[in-house]
Amino acid sequence: MKPLISFLTGMVLVINAMAQDSSVLAHPESVISDGKFLYVTNIGKALDPGAKDGDGFISKLSLDGKVLEAKLNTSKLNAPKGTAIIRGMLYVADVDRIIGIEMATGKQLAEINLNPATGSGFVNDLTTKDDFTLFASCTDVGKIAEVNIRTGNVQIVANVKGANGITYDKANNRLYTCSFDFQNMKGGELGVITWKNFVPGYEKIGDVHGAFDGLALLDDHTLIVSDWGAMDHPAGFVEKVDLKTKQATKLDWPVINGPADFYLNVGEKKLYIPALVEGKLVIQQL
């Protein structure tokens, strides 16, 4: 965990002028939408993604990026990251647990501790399998877990070093992953988990490497992934990955300072990207 914290702490020194003005955001890590609003998780003023310091929060924004409610949650959050929405509940990865927050009131109605089953203190991204099941990435221990939100049962699905962004393809029962190697900025990879006779198996996708964070499926043959690019200067970008050819195409956009867990509006082909280092939200049209 120490290399991870020191690695991220260094990003505070990097400055990037490209983004919308959302000054209340504090190291935003993940963006999600219910179609009406955006919900942004904030690690907090202190850039310590593994600390139980109580300074994390969730902000509610309009679809054009204006802050409507600086702090939605009414209970304490530490370093909230990935999110998922199921039936009016916002599920949030927070250090070693998943918190369920009622979106209409901001009240916490559920809590599931993932540490006993995974050993993780860095639960990162979430994606929805169905109305009762989430997948969660545990970056520090390199595991993907399946979580039953009714029973609280947690099962390990696969081992993926540096597991970061995840997205589930329900139509084809495939779980796509991307990873971040904190020792090597080109060490992360893309992968997919499939099930044969109910047994999950992991397979690397092509020879695409980077410092990957956010991940989303644009259509049945295209992934969108964010890449930090570098650590000591603004170098983040987004790329498309063709699942048929296994080739990546970098999008010709201005540099993004720490592109984290973005939200993709598939219908409008629009990305909402948290620039974690600078504390801004970037909105880009594909």
C-alpha positions in Angstrom: 0.0 0.0 0.0 2.9 2.4 0.7 4.1 2.5 -2.9 0.5 3.1 -4.0 0.0 6.0 -1.6 3.3 7.7 -2.4 2.7 7.2 -6.1 -0.7 9.0 -6.0 0.5 11.7 -3.6 3.1 12.8 -6.1 0.3 13.7 -8.5 -0.8 16.7 -6.4 2.2 18.6 -7.8 1.0 18.3 -11.4 -1.1 21.1 -12.9 -3.5 21.0 -15.9 -5.7 23.8 -17.1 -8.1 21.7 -19.2 -11.4 21.0 -17.5 -14.7 22.4 -16.4 -14.8 24.5 -13.2 -16.1 22.3 -10.5 -14.2 23.8 -7.6 -16.0 21.9 -4.8 -14.6 18.6 -6.1 -11.7 17.2 -4.1 -9.7 14.5 -6.0 -12.7 13.2 -7.9 -12.3 9.5 -8.7 -15.5 8.2 -10.3 -18.5 9.5 -12.2 -21.8 7.7 -12.8 -25.3 8.9 -13.9 -28.9 7.8 -13.5 -29.8 9.6 -16.7 -30.9 12.8 -14.8 -27.9 13.7 -12.7 -24.2 12.9 -12.3 -22.8 11.5 -9.1 -19.1 12.1 -8.4 -17.1 10.4 -5.7 -14.4 12.5 -4.1 -11.4 10.9 -2.3 -11.2 14.2 -0.3 -8.7 17.1 0.2 -6.1 14.6 1.4 -5.0 12.5 -1.5 -4.8 9.3 0.5 -6.9 6.7 -1.2 -6.4 4.1 1.5 -6.9 6.2 4.6 -10.0 6.0 6.8 -9.9 9.7 7.4 -13.6 10.5 7.0 -13.0 13.4 4.5 -14.5 11.7 1.4 -17.8 12.6 -0.1 -20.2 12.3 -3.1 -21.3 15.3 -5.1 -24.4 15.6 -7.2 -24.1 17.5 -10.6 -26.2 18.4 -13.5 -25.6 16.7 -16.8 -23.7 19.7 -18.0 -21.3 19.5 -15.0 -22.7 22.1 -12.7 -22.6 21.3 -9.0 -26.1 21.0 -7.5 -25.3 19.4 -4.2 -21.7 19.5 -2.9 -22.2 16.7 -0.5 -24.9 14.1 -1.0 -24.0 11.6 1.6 -25.1 12.0 5.2 -22.8 9.4 6.7 -19.0 9.3 6.9 -17.1 8.3 3.8 -13.3 7.9 3.7 -11.9 7.6 0.2 -14.9 6.7 -2.0 -14.0 5.5 -5.5 -16.0 3.3 -8.0 -19.8 3.4 -8.2 -22.8 1.4 -9.4 -26.5 2.2 -9.4 -29.2 -0.4 -8.6 -32.9 0.4 -8.0 -32.4 3.9 -6.6 -29.3 2.9 -4.6 -25.8 4.3 -5.2 -23.2 1.7 -4.3 -19.8 3.0 -3.5 -16.4 1.4 -3.0 -14.9 2.9 0.1 -11.4 1.6 1.1 -12.3 -1.9 2.3 -16.1 -1.9 2.0 -19.1 -1.2 -0.3 -21.6 1.3 1.0 -25.2 1.5 -0.2 -26.6 5.1 -0.3 -30.2 6.0 -1.0 -29.9 8.5 -3.9 -33.1 10.4 -3.0 -32.0 11.1 0.6 -28.2 10.5 0.8 -28.7 8.1 3.7 -26.6 5.0 4.1 -28.7 1.9 4.0 -26.2 -0.8 3.5 -22.6 -1.7 4.2 -20.6 -4.8 3.1 -17.0 -5.4 4.3 -14.9 -7.0 1.6 -11.7 -7.3 3.6 -12.4 -10.6 5.3 -12.9 -12.4 2.0 -10.4 -10.5 -0.1 -7.8 -9.0 2.2 -8.2 -5.8 0.4 -7.8 -2.2 1.7 -8.2 -0.7 -1.7 -11.6 -1.7 -3.2 -11.6 0.3 -6.4 -14.2 0.0 -9.1 -17.7 -1.5 -9.2 -19.9 -2.8 -12.0 -23.4 -4.2 -12.0 -24.1 -7.9 -12.9 -27.8 -7.9 -12.0 -30.2 -6.3 -9.5 -28.6 -8.3 -6.7 -24.9 -8.7 -7.7 -21.9 -6.4 -8.1 -18.4 -7.1 -9.3 -15.6 -5.2 -7.4 -11.9 -4.7 -8.2 -9.4 -4.9 -5.4 -6.3 -3.2 -6.7 -3.9 -3.7 -3.9 -4.4 -7.5 -3.8 -5.0 -8.0 -7.5 -8.4 -9.6 -7.2 -11.9 -9.3 -8.7 -14.7 -10.2 -6.4 -18.4 -11.0 -6.9 -20.6 -9.4 -4.2 -24.2 -10.3 -3.4 -25.8 -7.1 -2.1 -28.7 -9.0 -0.4 -26.6 -11.5 1.6 -23.3 -9.8 1.7 -21.6 -12.9 0.4 -18.2 -12.2 -1.3 -16.5 -14.6 -3.7 -13.2 -14.2 -5.5 -13.7 -14.5 -9.3 -10.2 -14.0 -10.6 -6.7 -12.8 -9.8 -5.7 -9.8 -11.9 -2.5 -7.9 -10.9 -3.4 -4.2 -10.3 -7.1 -4.7 -11.1 -8.6 -1.3 -11.7 -11.5 -0.5 -14.1 -14.1 -3.2 -14.7 -17.3 -3.3 -16.9 -19.8 -6.1 -17.3 -21.2 -7.1 -20.7 -24.5 -8.6 -19.6 -25.6 -9.7 -23.1 -22.5 -11.9 -23.5 -21.7 -12.6 -19.8 -18.3 -11.1 -20.1 -16.5 -9.1 -17.5 -13.8 -6.7 -19.0 -11.0 -5.5 -16.9 -8.0 -3.1 -17.0 -5.1 -2.8 -14.7 -2.6 -0.3 -13.3 0.9 -1.4 -12.4 2.2 1.2 -9.9 5.8 0.1 -10.6 5.6 0.3 -14.4 3.4 2.9 -16.2 3.3 0.6 -19.2 2.6 -2.5 -17.2 -1.1 -2.5 -17.1 -3.2 -4.7 -19.4 -6.7 -5.2 -20.7 -8.4 -8.5 -20.1 -11.7 -10.4 -20.1 -13.2 -12.9 -17.7 -15.6 -15.5 -19.1 -17.4 -18.4 -17.6 -17.3 -22.0 -18.9 -19.4 -24.5 -17.0 -19.8 -21.8 -14.3 -16.0 -21.6 -13.8 -14.5 -18.2 -14.5 -11.3 -17.8 -16.5 -9.2 -14.7 -17.3 -7.6 -13.9 -20.7 -5.5 -11.0 -21.7 -6.7 -8.9 -24.6 -4.1 -8.4 -27.3 -0.8 -6.5 -26.6 -2.4 -3.2 -25.3 -0.5 -1.8 -22.3 -0.7 1.3 -20.2 -1.6 2.8 -16.8 -5.3 2.1 -17.1 -8.1 3.3 -14.9 -11.6 3.8 -16.3 -13.2 1.3 -18.6 -16.5 1.1 -20.5 -18.1 -0.8 -23.4 -19.2 1.4 -26.3 -20.6 -1.4 -28.4 -20.1 -5.2 -28.7 -16.7 -4.7 -30.3 -15.3 -1.5 -28.8 -13.9 -0.7 -25.3 -13.1 2.8 -24.1 -10.3 3.0 -21.6 -8.5 5.9 -19.8 -4.7 5.9 -19.4 -2.7 8.1 -17.0 0.2 8.2 -19.4 2.7 9.4 -16.9 3.1 10.4 -13.2 5.4 13.4 -13.1 3.5 15.5 -15.6 0.0 15.8 -17.2 -0.1 13.0 -19.8 -3.5 11.3 -19.5 -5.6 10.3 -22.5 -8.4 8.1 -23.6 -8.3 5.4 -26.3 -10.7 3.1 -28.2 -9.8 -0.6 -28.3 -11.2 -2.7 -31.1 -12.0 -6.1 -29.6 -11.9 -7.8 -33.1 -8.4 -6.5 -34.1 -7.1 -6.0 -30.5 -5.8 -2.6 -31.6 -5.9 0.6 -29.6 -6.5 4.1 -31.1 -5.7 7.1 -29.0 -8.3 9.9 -29.2 -7.0 13.3 -30.3 -8.0 15.2 -27.2 -6.2 17.7 -24.9 -4.2 16.1 -22.2 -6.2 15.1 -19.1 -4.5 15.3 -15.7 -5.2 11.9 -14.1 -8.2 10.5 -16.1 -9.9 8.2 -13.5 -13.2 6.2 -13.6 -15.3 7.9 -16.2 -19.0 7.6 -17.1 -19.9 6.8 -20.7 -23.3 7.9 -22.0 -23.5 5.4 -24.9 -26.6 6.9 -26.6 -25.0 10.4 -26.8 -21.4 9.0 -27.1 -20.3 11.4 -24.4 -17.7 10.9 -21.7 -17.6 12.4 -18.3 -14.1 12.1 -17.0 -12.8 12.9 -13.5 -9.4 14.6 -13.7 -8.4 13.4 -10.3 -5.2 15.3 -9.8 -6.6 18.8 -10.6 -10.0 18.2 -9.1 -12.1 18.9 -12.2 -14.7 17.1 -14.4 -13.9 16.9 -18.1 -16.7 16.4 -20.6 -15.8 15.1 -24.1 -17.8 14.0 -27.1 -16.6 10.8 -28.8 
